[in-house]
Structures are given as C-alpha cells and as structure tokens.
Amino acid sequence: MKPVARVSSMLIEDLDGEFVIYDQAHDLAHTLNRTASIVWRNCDGTRTVSEVAAVLQSEGIAAADDDLVRLSIDHLAAAGLMEATESRGPAETRLARRQLLERVGVVGTGSLVLPAVETLTAPRAVAATSDDGSSCSICSDCSC
C-alpha cells in the first residue's frame, strides 16, 4: 500500500513541524501534531507504509513502526485528508491504538507520539455578523 494524502483545495501552514490545513472544498480547518504532519507530508503515493515509518524514525520518533503509520492514516482519513485508502473502522482503529500502547509501554519518554488530528468547522462570513448585521457575533467589541 502506498497511501496518498489529499492536497487539492488545501491551504497548508507549517507551524514548527505541526500543520494547520484549511480544506477549502469543505470549509474545515485541521490541526495535525508532529507525528500526523510527518505522515501526511510523506504519503505522496511513492512511499509504502514501512518507508513512512522509517521517515518517522529518522525524524526522532524512535518507536515508529507500520502500526503507528497506519493509525495516523486512519486519523487522517477520518478527517478527509487522504485520498481513497484501505481504512479500518473505528473499532479496529481503537484496538490498533490500544495494542500499540501496550506494545511500546507508557508514552512519556518522547520516543513515541501518537497522531492527533483535530478538525474545526470554519464559520462562513455571514455567520460572523450579528442578527442586525452591526457587529461580529464572535467578538462583540470589534467593528467587522
């Protein structure tokens, strides 16, 4: 399997190794921690899961393996950040995460960082105005 990250209609900002990705097609903003960012950046259709795991290891995530990459891909796919992939269901993903944690032990040494993908719905411009159209409903003291 050579996974492919979805890059069309995306605005990407690299913030010291972590990504903020705005999906223009779906009006969603995603934040990826360092592990998820490395996996997403390296899922270009030319690397296998094992090769992406080797990249994670070279980036200092010593306990990285195929399971960690697959778990990252599961999270990225659930957020709509991957092209069609062989995705596992939520129960299978939870089991894989649990088995990964049991295998490597307590996370706290910095040798393993589980992937984190957070998704926020971006408000549309019309949602930023109050009912009377006079000011921003997000921050009442601005003059939007």
N, CA, C and O atoms as CSV, one atom per row, in Angstrom:
chain,resi,resn,atom,element,x,y,z
A,1,MET,N,N,0.837,-1.178,0.000
A,1,MET,CA,C,0.000,0.000,0.000
A,1,MET,C,C,0.886,1.247,0.000
A,1,MET,O,O,1.809,1.371,0.805
A,2,LYS,N,N,0.587,2.159,-0.913
A,2,LYS,CA,C,1.297,3.439,-0.981
A,2,LYS,C,C,0.257,4.543,-0.814
A,2,LYS,O,O,-0.330,5.002,-1.794
A,3,PRO,N,N,0.031,4.969,0.433
A,3,PRO,CA,C,-1.030,5.940,0.714
A,3,PRO,C,C,-0.751,7.312,0.100
A,3,PRO,O,O,0.396,7.712,-0.100
A,4,VAL,N,N,-1.861,8.021,-0.194
A,4,VAL,CA,C,-1.770,9.334,-0.822
A,4,VAL,C,C,-2.586,10.343,-0.021
A,4,VAL,O,O,-3.785,10.165,0.190
A,5,ALA,N,N,-1.919,11.400,0.419
A,5,ALA,CA,C,-2.597,12.493,1.118
A,5,ALA,C,C,-3.378,13.325,0.112
A,5,ALA,O,O,-2.942,13.514,-1.023
A,6,ARG,N,N,-4.521,13.815,0.532
A,6,ARG,CA,C,-5.319,14.703,-0.322
A,6,ARG,C,C,-4.760,16.107,-0.196
A,6,ARG,O,O,-4.666,16.639,0.910
A,7,VAL,N,N,-4.390,16.712,-1.308
A,7,VAL,CA,C,-3.797,18.047,-1.282
A,7,VAL,C,C,-4.581,19.065,-2.101
A,7,VAL,O,O,-4.309,20.262,-2.011
A,8,SER,N,N,-5.551,18.615,-2.898
A,8,SER,CA,C,-6.311,19.560,-3.707
A,8,SER,C,C,-7.225,20.393,-2.815
A,8,SER,O,O,-7.811,19.883,-1.861
A,9,SER,N,N,-7.338,21.671,-3.134
A,9,SER,CA,C,-8.173,22.632,-2.395
A,9,SER,C,C,-7.742,22.790,-0.946
A,9,SER,O,O,-8.575,23.036,-0.074
A,10,MET,N,N,-6.448,22.653,-0.682
A,10,MET,CA,C,-5.941,22.776,0.683
A,10,MET,C,C,-4.993,23.972,0.799
A,10,MET,O,O,-4.165,24.210,-0.080
A,11,LEU,N,N,-5.127,24.706,1.880
A,11,LEU,CA,C,-4.152,25.724,2.254
A,11,LEU,C,C,-3.404,25.171,3.457
A,11,LEU,O,O,-4.021,24.768,4.443
A,12,ILE,N,N,-2.079,25.150,3.381
A,12,ILE,CA,C,-1.270,24.477,4.398
A,12,ILE,C,C,-0.314,25.468,5.034
A,12,ILE,O,O,0.389,26.203,4.340
A,13,GLU,N,N,-0.293,25.480,6.351
A,13,GLU,CA,C,0.634,26.321,7.098
A,13,GLU,C,C,1.440,25.419,8.031
A,13,GLU,O,O,0.873,24.688,8.843
A,14,ASP,N,N,2.753,25.479,7.910
A,14,ASP,CA,C,3.642,24.695,8.758
A,14,ASP,C,C,4.024,25.561,9.952
A,14,ASP,O,O,4.669,26.598,9.793
A,15,LEU,N,N,3.628,25.137,11.140
A,15,LEU,CA,C,3.924,25.868,12.362
A,15,LEU,C,C,4.893,25.055,13.211
A,15,LEU,O,O,4.493,24.344,14.132
A,16,ASP,N,N,6.165,25.175,12.883
A,16,ASP,CA,C,7.215,24.493,13.628
A,16,ASP,C,C,6.997,22.984,13.694
A,16,ASP,O,O,7.078,22.377,14.762
A,17,GLY,N,N,6.717,22.385,12.525
A,17,GLY,CA,C,6.582,20.935,12.445
A,17,GLY,C,C,5.162,20.424,12.579
A,17,GLY,O,O,4.891,19.263,12.269
A,18,GLU,N,N,4.250,21.269,13.037
A,18,GLU,CA,C,2.849,20.893,13.091
A,18,GLU,C,C,2.128,21.661,11.994
A,18,GLU,O,O,2.490,22.796,11.682
A,19,PHE,N,N,1.109,21.042,11.411
A,19,PHE,CA,C,0.414,21.673,10.295
A,19,PHE,C,C,-0.958,22.171,10.704
A,19,PHE,O,O,-1.637,21.567,11.535
A,20,VAL,N,N,-1.351,23.277,10.106
A,20,VAL,CA,C,-2.729,23.729,10.099
A,20,VAL,C,C,-3.133,23.675,8.632
A,20,VAL,O,O,-2.509,24.301,7.775
A,21,ILE,N,N,-4.170,22.930,8.366
A,21,ILE,CA,C,-4.621,22.725,6.988
A,21,ILE,C,C,-6.057,23.217,6.883
A,21,ILE,O,O,-6.926,22.799,7.649
A,22,TYR,N,N,-6.297,24.103,5.933
A,22,TYR,CA,C,-7.656,24.564,5.674
A,22,TYR,C,C,-8.142,23.898,4.394
A,22,TYR,O,O,-7.555,24.072,3.326
A,23,ASP,N,N,-9.209,23.143,4.516
A,23,ASP,CA,C,-9.825,22.436,3.389
A,23,ASP,C,C,-10.870,23.361,2.791
A,23,ASP,O,O,-11.977,23.482,3.317
A,24,GLN,N,N,-10.518,24.012,1.692
A,24,GLN,CA,C,-11.405,24.978,1.059
A,24,GLN,C,C,-12.672,24.325,0.512
A,24,GLN,O,O,-13.729,24.956,0.490
A,25,ALA,N,N,-12.581,23.106,0.083
A,25,ALA,CA,C,-13.736,22.419,-0.504
A,25,ALA,C,C,-14.811,22.117,0.535
A,25,ALA,O,O,-15.993,22.050,0.197
A,26,HIS,N,N,-14.417,21.935,1.792
A,26,HIS,CA,C,-15.370,21.553,2.833
A,26,HIS,C,C,-15.471,22.562,3.975
A,26,HIS,O,O,-16.192,22.323,4.943
A,27,ASP,N,N,-14.758,23.688,3.876
A,27,ASP,CA,C,-14.734,24.711,4.935
A,27,ASP,C,C,-14.393,24.109,6.294
A,27,ASP,O,O,-15.075,24.351,7.290
A,28,LEU,N,N,-13.324,23.324,6.310
A,28,LEU,CA,C,-12.861,22.716,7.558
A,28,LEU,C,C,-11.406,23.088,7.786
A,28,LEU,O,O,-10.614,23.168,6.847
A,29,ALA,N,N,-11.070,23.312,9.035
A,29,ALA,CA,C,-9.682,23.564,9.406
A,29,ALA,C,C,-9.211,22.382,10.247
A,29,ALA,O,O,-9.917,21.932,11.149
A,30,HIS,N,N,-8.029,21.890,9.951
A,30,HIS,CA,C,-7.470,20.743,10.659
A,30,HIS,C,C,-6.128,21.142,11.258
A,30,HIS,O,O,-5.338,21.840,10.623
A,31,THR,N,N,-5.880,20.699,12.469
A,31,THR,CA,C,-4.541,20.846,13.042
A,31,THR,C,C,-3.971,19.450,13.220
A,31,THR,O,O,-4.643,18.550,13.725
A,32,LEU,N,N,-2.731,19.282,12.803
A,32,LEU,CA,C,-2.056,17.988,12.892
A,32,LEU,C,C,-0.844,18.148,13.794
A,32,LEU,O,O,-0.060,19.084,13.633
A,33,ASN,N,N,-0.693,17.228,14.746
A,33,ASN,CA,C,0.517,17.281,15.558
A,33,ASN,C,C,1.701,16.804,14.719
A,33,ASN,O,O,1.538,16.450,13.551
A,34,ARG,N,N,2.864,16.796,15.303
A,34,ARG,CA,C,4.087,16.493,14.559
A,34,ARG,C,C,4.036,15.126,13.870
A,34,ARG,O,O,4.406,15.010,12.702
A,35,THR,N,N,3.581,14.094,14.583
A,35,THR,CA,C,3.515,12.749,14.004
A,35,THR,C,C,2.580,12.711,12.806
A,35,THR,O,O,2.950,12.221,11.739
A,36,ALA,N,N,1.371,13.228,12.983
A,36,ALA,CA,C,0.404,13.231,11.884
A,36,ALA,C,C,0.908,14.071,10.717
A,36,ALA,O,O,0.685,13.718,9.559
A,37,SER,N,N,1.589,15.185,11.011
A,37,SER,CA,C,2.133,16.050,9.955
A,37,SER,C,C,3.186,15.329,9.120
A,37,SER,O,O,3.182,15.413,7.892
A,38,ILE,N,N,4.081,14.624,9.795
A,38,ILE,CA,C,5.131,13.892,9.081
A,38,ILE,C,C,4.517,12.810,8.200
A,38,ILE,O,O,4.917,12.635,7.049
A,39,VAL,N,N,3.547,12.086,8.747
A,39,VAL,CA,C,2.903,11.028,7.962
A,39,VAL,C,C,2.182,11.636,6.768
A,39,VAL,O,O,2.352,11.164,5.644
A,40,TRP,N,N,1.374,12.681,6.991
A,40,TRP,CA,C,0.605,13.292,5.906
A,40,TRP,C,C,1.533,13.815,4.811
A,40,TRP,O,O,1.280,13.604,3.624
A,41,ARG,N,N,2.596,14.491,5.208
A,41,ARG,CA,C,3.552,15.071,4.252
A,41,ARG,C,C,4.240,13.986,3.412
A,41,ARG,O,O,4.590,14.226,2.257
A,42,ASN,N,N,4.433,12.807,3.985
A,42,ASN,CA,C,5.166,11.749,3.294
A,42,ASN,C,C,4.273,10.719,2.602
A,42,ASN,O,O,4.778,9.796,1.964
A,43,CYS,N,N,2.974,10.865,2.721
A,43,CYS,CA,C,2.040,9.995,1.986
A,43,CYS,C,C,1.800,10.619,0.620
A,43,CYS,O,O,0.771,11.252,0.380
A,44,ASP,N,N,2.765,10.429,-0.267
A,44,ASP,CA,C,2.710,11.052,-1.590
A,44,ASP,C,C,2.495,10.039,-2.709
A,44,ASP,O,O,2.615,10.378,-3.886
A,45,GLY,N,N,2.179,8.803,-2.347
A,45,GLY,CA,C,1.934,7.772,-3.352
A,45,GLY,C,C,3.193,7.070,-3.831
A,45,GLY,O,O,3.118,6.133,-4.626
A,46,THR,N,N,4.353,7.518,-3.352
A,46,THR,CA,C,5.602,6.874,-3.756
A,46,THR,C,C,6.193,6.024,-2.635
A,46,THR,O,O,7.049,5.175,-2.884
A,47,ARG,N,N,5.745,6.247,-1.414
A,47,ARG,CA,C,6.291,5.536,-0.256
A,47,ARG,C,C,5.288,4.521,0.284
A,47,ARG,O,O,4.080,4.757,0.288
A,48,THR,N,N,5.811,3.402,0.733
A,48,THR,CA,C,4.988,2.406,1.412
A,48,THR,C,C,4.826,2.819,2.863
A,48,THR,O,O,5.478,3.753,3.329
A,49,VAL,N,N,3.963,2.127,3.568
A,49,VAL,CA,C,3.764,2.380,4.990
A,49,VAL,C,C,5.087,2.192,5.736
A,49,VAL,O,O,5.415,2.985,6.619
A,50,SER,N,N,5.838,1.162,5.393
A,50,SER,CA,C,7.132,0.909,6.050
A,50,SER,C,C,8.125,2.026,5.782
A,50,SER,O,O,8.905,2.383,6.664
A,51,GLU,N,N,8.107,2.576,4.591
A,51,GLU,CA,C,9.019,3.680,4.261
A,51,GLU,C,C,8.639,4.944,5.025
A,51,GLU,O,O,9.514,5.702,5.444
A,52,VAL,N,N,7.341,5.175,5.209
A,52,VAL,CA,C,6.904,6.326,6.001
A,52,VAL,C,C,7.315,6.122,7.461
A,52,VAL,O,O,7.708,7.080,8.127
A,53,ALA,N,N,7.231,4.896,7.962
A,53,ALA,CA,C,7.678,4.597,9.330
A,53,ALA,C,C,9.166,4.897,9.478
A,53,ALA,O,O,9.593,5.415,10.510
A,54,ALA,N,N,9.952,4.579,8.464
A,54,ALA,CA,C,11.388,4.873,8.501
A,54,ALA,C,C,11.637,6.379,8.533
A,54,ALA,O,O,12.569,6.838,9.193
A,55,VAL,N,N,10.814,7.148,7.829
A,55,VAL,CA,C,10.940,8.609,7.877
A,55,VAL,C,C,10.636,9.104,9.293
A,55,VAL,O,O,11.350,9.960,9.817
A,56,LEU,N,N,9.583,8.571,9.912
A,56,LEU,CA,C,9.258,8.949,11.298
A,56,LEU,C,C,10.442,8.669,12.228
A,56,LEU,O,O,10.779,9.491,13.081
A,57,GLN,N,N,11.063,7.508,12.056
A,57,GLN,CA,C,12.216,7.162,12.882
A,57,GLN,C,C,13.363,8.139,12.657
A,57,GLN,O,O,14.031,8.546,13.607
A,58,SER,N,N,13.591,8.514,11.402
A,58,SER,CA,C,14.676,9.457,11.098
A,58,SER,C,C,14.374,10.852,11.639
A,58,SER,O,O,15.288,11.656,11.824
A,59,GLU,N,N,13.092,11.146,11.895
A,59,GLU,CA,C,12.677,12.431,12.462
A,59,GLU,C,C,12.662,12.401,13.987
A,59,GLU,O,O,12.217,13.356,14.624
A,60,GLY,N,N,13.149,11.305,14.575
A,60,GLY,CA,C,13.282,11.246,16.029
A,60,GLY,C,C,12.179,10.534,16.772
A,60,GLY,O,O,12.166,10.543,18.003
A,61,ILE,N,N,11.249,9.916,16.061
A,61,ILE,CA,C,10.191,9.151,16.717
A,61,ILE,C,C,10.636,7.695,16.685
A,61,ILE,O,O,10.258,6.926,15.801
A,62,ALA,N,N,11.447,7.340,17.673
A,62,ALA,CA,C,12.188,6.079,17.678
A,62,ALA,C,C,11.304,4.834,17.613
A,62,ALA,O,O,11.666,3.855,16.960
A,63,ALA,N,N,10.157,4.861,18.277
A,63,ALA,CA,C,9.303,3.675,18.329
A,63,ALA,C,C,8.346,3.585,17.147
A,63,ALA,O,O,7.451,2.741,17.142
A,64,ALA,N,N,8.521,4.437,16.153
A,64,ALA,CA,C,7.622,4.427,14.997
A,64,ALA,C,C,7.730,3.107,14.243
A,64,ALA,O,O,8.819,2.573,14.032
A,65,ASP,N,N,6.570,2.598,13.844
A,65,ASP,CA,C,6.517,1.376,13.050
A,65,ASP,C,C,5.297,1.441,12.141
A,65,ASP,O,O,4.599,2.454,12.098
A,66,ASP,N,N,5.047,0.364,11.419
A,66,ASP,CA,C,3.923,0.328,10.486
A,66,ASP,C,C,2.598,0.588,11.191
A,66,ASP,O,O,1.719,1.249,10.637
A,67,ASP,N,N,2.448,0.070,12.415
A,67,ASP,CA,C,1.197,0.263,13.150
A,67,ASP,C,C,0.943,1.738,13.455
A,67,ASP,O,O,-0.191,2.204,13.349
A,68,LEU,N,N,1.974,2.465,13.830
A,68,LEU,CA,C,1.821,3.893,14.116
A,68,LEU,C,C,1.447,4.644,12.837
A,68,LEU,O,O,0.611,5.546,12.872
A,69,VAL,N,N,2.048,4.284,11.729
A,69,VAL,CA,C,1.730,4.939,10.453
A,69,VAL,C,C,0.293,4.625,10.060
A,69,VAL,O,O,-0.440,5.524,9.647
A,70,ARG,N,N,-0.120,3.376,10.180
A,70,ARG,CA,C,-1.498,3.011,9.831
A,70,ARG,C,C,-2.498,3.739,10.725
A,70,ARG,O,O,-3.542,4.191,10.255
A,71,LEU,N,N,-2.176,3.853,12.019
A,71,LEU,CA,C,-3.033,4.577,12.942
A,71,LEU,C,C,-3.129,6.050,12.526
A,71,LEU,O,O,-4.208,6.641,12.564
A,72,SER,N,N,-2.009,6.627,12.134
A,72,SER,CA,C,-2.006,8.013,11.650
A,72,SER,C,C,-2.875,8.150,10.408
A,72,SER,O,O,-3.664,9.088,10.294
A,73,ILE,N,N,-2.729,7.213,9.483
A,73,ILE,CA,C,-3.523,7.243,8.251
A,73,ILE,C,C,-5.013,7.122,8.567
A,73,ILE,O,O,-5.839,7.783,7.938
A,74,ASP,N,N,-5.358,6.273,9.549
A,74,ASP,CA,C,-6.757,6.146,9.959
A,74,ASP,C,C,-7.308,7.497,10.415
A,74,ASP,O,O,-8.403,7.892,10.014
A,75,HIS,N,N,-6.541,8.208,11.258
A,75,HIS,CA,C,-6.975,9.514,11.760
A,75,HIS,C,C,-7.081,10.527,10.612
A,75,HIS,O,O,-8.048,11.285,10.534
A,76,LEU,N,N,-6.099,10.531,9.741
A,76,LEU,CA,C,-6.099,11.457,8.608
A,76,LEU,C,C,-7.259,11.167,7.659
A,76,LEU,O,O,-7.906,12.092,7.168
A,77,ALA,N,N,-7.523,9.896,7.401
A,77,ALA,CA,C,-8.627,9.515,6.514
A,77,ALA,C,C,-9.966,9.904,7.124
A,77,ALA,O,O,-10.858,10.370,6.414
A,78,ALA,N,N,-10.116,9.720,8.427
A,78,ALA,CA,C,-11.360,10.090,9.108
A,78,ALA,C,C,-11.622,11.590,8.991
A,78,ALA,O,O,-12.775,12.020,8.977
A,79,ALA,N,N,-10.561,12.381,8.907
A,79,ALA,CA,C,-10.691,13.833,8.761
A,79,ALA,C,C,-10.823,14.247,7.300
A,79,ALA,O,O,-10.957,15.435,7.008
A,80,GLY,N,N,-10.788,13.289,6.380
A,80,GLY,CA,C,-10.920,13.595,4.960
A,80,GLY,C,C,-9.640,14.121,4.334
A,80,GLY,O,O,-9.685,14.804,3.311
A,81,LEU,N,N,-8.498,13.810,4.937
A,81,LEU,CA,C,-7.223,14.321,4.455
A,81,LEU,C,C,-6.438,13.313,3.623
A,81,LEU,O,O,-5.283,13.561,3.274
A,82,MET,N,N,-7.054,12.185,3.308
A,82,MET,CA,C,-6.395,11.174,2.492
A,82,MET,C,C,-7.253,10.875,1.275
A,82,MET,O,O,-8.481,10.953,1.323
A,83,GLU,N,N,-6.580,10.531,0.179
A,83,GLU,CA,C,-7.310,10.012,-0.972
A,83,GLU,C,C,-7.828,8.640,-0.562
A,83,GLU,O,O,-7.521,8.172,0.534
A,84,ALA,N,N,-8.584,8.006,-1.397
A,84,ALA,CA,C,-9.141,6.693,-1.065
A,84,ALA,C,C,-8.049,5.770,-0.555
A,84,ALA,O,O,-7.054,5.529,-1.238
A,85,THR,N,N,-8.244,5.262,0.639
A,85,THR,CA,C,-7.278,4.351,1.247
A,85,THR,C,C,-8.017,3.148,1.803
A,85,THR,O,O,-9.242,3.142,1.914
A,86,GLU,N,N,-7.258,2.151,2.140
A,86,GLU,CA,C,-7.822,0.994,2.823
A,86,GLU,C,C,-7.972,1.397,4.281
A,86,GLU,O,O,-7.035,1.255,5.067
A,87,SER,N,N,-9.140,1.898,4.643
A,87,SER,CA,C,-9.312,2.374,6.008
A,87,SER,C,C,-9.953,1.305,6.878
A,87,SER,O,O,-10.725,0.462,6.422
A,88,ARG,N,N,-9.597,1.383,8.138
A,88,ARG,CA,C,-10.169,0.481,9.122
A,88,ARG,C,C,-11.330,1.195,9.803
A,88,ARG,O,O,-11.385,2.424,9.823
A,89,GLY,N,N,-12.243,0.432,10.351
A,89,GLY,CA,C,-13.367,1.017,11.066
A,89,GLY,C,C,-12.931,1.552,12.422
A,89,GLY,O,O,-11.812,1.287,12.861
A,90,PRO,N,N,-13.806,2.305,13.091
A,90,PRO,CA,C,-13.463,2.889,14.390
A,90,PRO,C,C,-13.062,1.854,15.444
A,90,PRO,O,O,-12.127,2.083,16.211
A,91,ALA,N,N,-13.754,0.730,15.485
A,91,ALA,CA,C,-13.428,-0.304,16.476
A,91,ALA,C,C,-12.043,-0.887,16.214
A,91,ALA,O,O,-11.269,-1.113,17.144
A,92,GLU,N,N,-11.741,-1.126,14.949
A,92,GLU,CA,C,-10.433,-1.670,14.580
A,92,GLU,C,C,-9.315,-0.657,14.872
A,92,GLU,O,O,-8.221,-1.037,15.289
A,93,THR,N,N,-9.598,0.622,14.650
A,93,THR,CA,C,-8.620,1.671,14.939
A,93,THR,C,C,-8.350,1.757,16.436
A,93,THR,O,O,-7.197,1.874,16.852
A,94,ARG,N,N,-9.420,1.699,17.261
A,94,ARG,CA,C,-9.243,1.735,18.728
A,94,ARG,C,C,-8.417,0.546,19.206
A,94,ARG,O,O,-7.541,0.697,20.057
A,95,LEU,N,N,-8.694,-0.625,18.662
A,95,LEU,CA,C,-7.942,-1.818,19.041
A,95,LEU,C,C,-6.474,-1.668,18.652
A,95,LEU,O,O,-5.590,-2.005,19.440
A,96,ALA,N,N,-6.207,-1.171,17.456
A,96,ALA,CA,C,-4.824,-0.974,16.997
A,96,ALA,C,C,-4.095,0.012,17.909
A,96,ALA,O,O,-2.932,-0.205,18.252
A,97,ARG,N,N,-4.773,1.095,18.305
A,97,ARG,CA,C,-4.156,2.077,19.201
A,97,ARG,C,C,-3.839,1.443,20.555
A,97,ARG,O,O,-2.757,1.644,21.106
A,98,ARG,N,N,-4.783,0.683,21.079
A,98,ARG,CA,C,-4.582,0.022,22.374
A,98,ARG,C,C,-3.408,-0.956,22.303
A,98,ARG,O,O,-2.577,-0.997,23.210
A,99,GLN,N,N,-3.341,-1.738,21.233
A,99,GLN,CA,C,-2.250,-2.706,21.078
A,99,GLN,C,C,-0.909,-2.003,20.924
A,99,GLN,O,O,0.101,-2.476,21.445
A,100,LEU,N,N,-0.889,-0.888,20.218
A,100,LEU,CA,C,0.341,-0.121,20.051
A,100,LEU,C,C,0.825,0.398,21.396
A,100,LEU,O,O,2.015,0.314,21.701
A,101,LEU,N,N,-0.082,0.930,22.200
A,101,LEU,CA,C,0.304,1.430,23.528
A,101,LEU,C,C,0.784,0.309,24.438
A,101,LEU,O,O,1.743,0.489,25.189
A,102,GLU,N,N,0.137,-0.831,24.379
A,102,GLU,CA,C,0.567,-1.972,25.192
A,102,GLU,C,C,1.956,-2.454,24.777
A,102,GLU,O,O,2.766,-2.836,25.621
A,103,ARG,N,N,2.220,-2.434,23.485
A,103,ARG,CA,C,3.492,-2.923,22.989
A,103,ARG,C,C,4.655,-2.008,23.366
A,103,ARG,O,O,5.717,-2.489,23.759
A,104,VAL,N,N,4.463,-0.698,23.249
A,104,VAL,CA,C,5.576,0.221,23.499
A,104,VAL,C,C,5.617,0.729,24.927
A,104,VAL,O,O,6.607,1.336,25.334
A,105,GLY,N,N,4.570,0.497,25.692
A,105,GLY,CA,C,4.573,0.928,27.089
A,105,GLY,C,C,4.079,2.346,27.240
A,105,GLY,O,O,3.403,2.891,26.368
A,106,VAL,N,N,4.430,2.923,28.353
A,106,VAL,CA,C,3.954,4.253,28.711
A,106,VAL,C,C,4.553,5.296,27.776
A,106,VAL,O,O,5.751,5.290,27.493
A,107,VAL,N,N,3.701,6.178,27.312
A,107,VAL,CA,C,4.165,7.276,26.464
A,107,VAL,C,C,4.527,8.424,27.388
A,107,VAL,O,O,3.673,8.907,28.132
A,108,GLY,N,N,5.732,8.856,27.358
A,108,GLY,CA,C,6.181,9.930,28.223
A,108,GLY,C,C,7.655,10.133,28.024
A,108,GLY,O,O,8.240,11.104,28.504
A,109,THR,N,N,8.243,9.215,27.317
A,109,THR,CA,C,9.674,9.303,27.069
A,109,THR,C,C,9.985,10.153,25.854
A,109,THR,O,O,11.145,10.486,25.609
A,110,GLY,N,N,8.958,10.509,25.086
A,110,GLY,CA,C,9.183,11.288,23.880
A,110,GLY,C,C,9.567,10.426,22.692
A,110,GLY,O,O,9.741,10.941,21.588
A,111,SER,N,N,9.702,9.120,22.900
A,111,SER,CA,C,10.092,8.252,21.790
A,111,SER,C,C,8.905,7.898,20.905
A,111,SER,O,O,9.087,7.443,19.776
A,112,LEU,N,N,7.704,8.100,21.404
A,112,LEU,CA,C,6.510,7.814,20.619
A,112,LEU,C,C,5.493,8.913,20.869
A,112,LEU,O,O,5.174,9.224,22.017
A,113,VAL,N,N,4.996,9.486,19.822
A,113,VAL,CA,C,3.952,10.487,19.922
A,113,VAL,C,C,2.805,10.018,19.047
A,113,VAL,O,O,2.938,9.920,17.827
A,114,LEU,N,N,1.667,9.727,19.686
A,114,LEU,CA,C,0.510,9.270,18.923
A,114,LEU,C,C,0.016,10.385,18.019
A,114,LEU,O,O,0.127,11.562,18.363
A,115,PRO,N,N,-0.529,10.023,16.866
A,115,PRO,CA,C,-1.018,11.043,15.945
A,115,PRO,C,C,-2.240,11.752,16.512
A,115,PRO,O,O,-3.078,11.138,17.172
A,116,ALA,N,N,-2.329,13.035,16.249
A,116,ALA,CA,C,-3.501,13.804,16.661
A,116,ALA,C,C,-3.933,14.678,15.489
A,116,ALA,O,O,-3.144,15.436,14.925
A,117,VAL,N,N,-5.204,14.548,15.144
A,117,VAL,CA,C,-5.796,15.358,14.089
A,117,VAL,C,C,-7.062,15.973,14.683
A,117,VAL,O,O,-7.999,15.256,15.036
A,118,GLU,N,N,-7.087,17.288,14.789
A,118,GLU,CA,C,-8.255,17.997,15.308
A,118,GLU,C,C,-8.905,18.737,14.148
A,118,GLU,O,O,-8.216,19.354,13.337
A,119,THR,N,N,-10.220,18.676,14.070
A,119,THR,CA,C,-10.945,19.315,12.977
A,119,THR,C,C,-11.938,20.321,13.525
A,119,THR,O,O,-12.678,20.039,14.468
A,120,LEU,N,N,-11.942,21.503,12.918
A,120,LEU,CA,C,-12.874,22.568,13.287
A,120,LEU,C,C,-13.638,22.990,12.048
A,120,LEU,O,O,-13.077,23.046,10.954
A,121,THR,N,N,-14.913,23.286,12.216
A,121,THR,CA,C,-15.691,23.820,11.108
A,121,THR,C,C,-15.447,25.310,11.061
A,121,THR,O,O,-15.633,26.006,12.059
A,122,ALA,N,N,-15.037,25.799,9.919
A,122,ALA,CA,C,-14.777,27.224,9.764
A,122,ALA,C,C,-16.100,27.954,9.563
A,122,ALA,O,O,-16.914,27.539,8.738
A,123,PRO,N,N,-16.328,29.049,10.313
A,123,PRO,CA,C,-17.587,29.779,10.133
A,123,PRO,C,C,-17.614,30.500,8.793
A,123,PRO,O,O,-16.594,31.011,8.332
A,124,ARG,N,N,-18.755,30.536,8.191
A,124,ARG,CA,C,-18.923,31.290,6.948
A,124,ARG,C,C,-18.994,32.774,7.304
A,124,ARG,O,O,-19.321,33.124,8.438
A,125,ALA,N,N,-18.696,33.633,6.357
A,125,ALA,CA,C,-18.668,35.074,6.605
A,125,ALA,C,C,-19.989,35.584,7.155
A,125,ALA,O,O,-19.990,36.448,8.032
A,126,VAL,N,N,-21.103,35.081,6.671
A,126,VAL,CA,C,-22.400,35.536,7.143
A,126,VAL,C,C,-22.612,35.177,8.614
A,126,VAL,O,O,-23.357,35.867,9.310
A,127,ALA,N,N,-21.977,34.117,9.096
A,127,ALA,CA,C,-22.123,33.706,10.488
A,127,ALA,C,C,-21.377,34.637,11.428
A,127,ALA,O,O,-21.630,34.617,12.633
A,128,ALA,N,N,-20.475,35.442,10.918
A,128,ALA,CA,C,-19.688,36.334,11.757
A,128,ALA,C,C,-20.418,37.626,12.093
A,128,ALA,O,O,-19.940,38.395,12.927
A,129,THR,N,N,-21.567,37.887,11.466
A,129,THR,CA,C,-22.313,39.104,11.772
A,129,THR,C,C,-23.447,38.797,12.725
A,129,THR,O,O,-23.946,37.672,12.773
A,130,SER,N,N,-23.849,39.798,13.481
A,130,SER,CA,C,-24.971,39.615,14.403
A,130,SER,C,C,-26.274,39.657,13.617
A,130,SER,O,O,-26.265,39.916,12.414
A,131,ASP,N,N,-27.373,39.409,14.277
A,131,ASP,CA,C,-28.673,39.401,13.613
A,131,ASP,C,C,-28.984,40.726,12.940
A,131,ASP,O,O,-29.593,40.745,11.870
A,132,ASP,N,N,-28.573,41.844,13.551
A,132,ASP,CA,C,-28.855,43.138,12.943
A,132,ASP,C,C,-27.762,43.575,11.972
A,132,ASP,O,O,-27.842,44.657,11.390
A,133,GLY,N,N,-26.724,42.720,11.794
A,133,GLY,CA,C,-25.662,42.999,10.840
A,133,GLY,C,C,-24.677,44.057,11.295
A,133,GLY,O,O,-23.860,44.521,10.499
A,134,SER,N,N,-24.739,44.453,12.577
A,134,SER,CA,C,-23.924,45.565,13.033
A,134,SER,C,C,-22.527,45.186,13.483
A,134,SER,O,O,-21.595,45.971,13.307
A,135,SER,N,N,-22.356,44.028,14.049
A,135,SER,CA,C,-21.031,43.675,14.529
A,135,SER,C,C,-20.813,42.184,14.514
A,135,SER,O,O,-21.727,41.405,14.241
A,136,CYS,N,N,-19.629,41.810,14.802
A,136,CYS,CA,C,-19.233,40.416,14.809
A,136,CYS,C,C,-19.831,39.709,16.008
A,136,CYS,O,O,-19.747,40.211,17.129
A,137,SER,N,N,-20.431,38.556,15.789
A,137,SER,CA,C,-21.008,37.810,16.909
A,137,SER,C,C,-19.951,37.010,17.663
A,137,SER,O,O,-20.224,36.456,18.728
A,138,ILE,N,N,-18.759,36.955,17.113
A,138,ILE,CA,C,-17.680,36.218,17.766
A,138,ILE,C,C,-17.008,37.080,18.812
A,138,ILE,O,O,-16.723,36.616,19.916
A,139,CYS,N,N,-16.755,38.318,18.475
A,139,CYS,CA,C,-16.154,39.246,19.440
A,139,CYS,C,C,-16.946,40.548,19.391
A,139,CYS,O,O,-16.908,41.250,18.381
A,140,SER,N,N,-17.648,40.877,20.441
A,140,SER,CA,C,-18.583,41.994,20.428
A,140,SER,C,C,-17.921,43.367,20.349
A,140,SER,O,O,-18.599,44.353,20.059
A,141,ASP,N,N,-16.636,43.456,20.596
A,141,ASP,CA,C,-16.005,44.771,20.623
A,141,ASP,C,C,-15.301,45.138,19.325
A,141,ASP,O,O,-14.616,46.160,19.283
A,142,CYS,N,N,-15.440,44.352,18.268
A,142,CYS,CA,C,-14.780,44.707,17.012
A,142,CYS,C,C,-15.745,45.435,16.091
A,142,CYS,O,O,-16.939,45.516,16.380
A,143,SER,N,N,-15.246,45.955,15.003
A,143,SER,CA,C,-16.103,46.668,14.059
A,143,SER,C,C,-16.089,45.982,12.704
A,143,SER,O,O,-15.917,46.632,11.673
A,144,CYS,N,N,-16.270,44.668,12.708
A,144,CYS,CA,C,-16.241,43.879,11.470
A,144,CYS,C,C,-17.253,44.352,10.460
A,144,CYS,O,O,-17.348,43.788,9.371
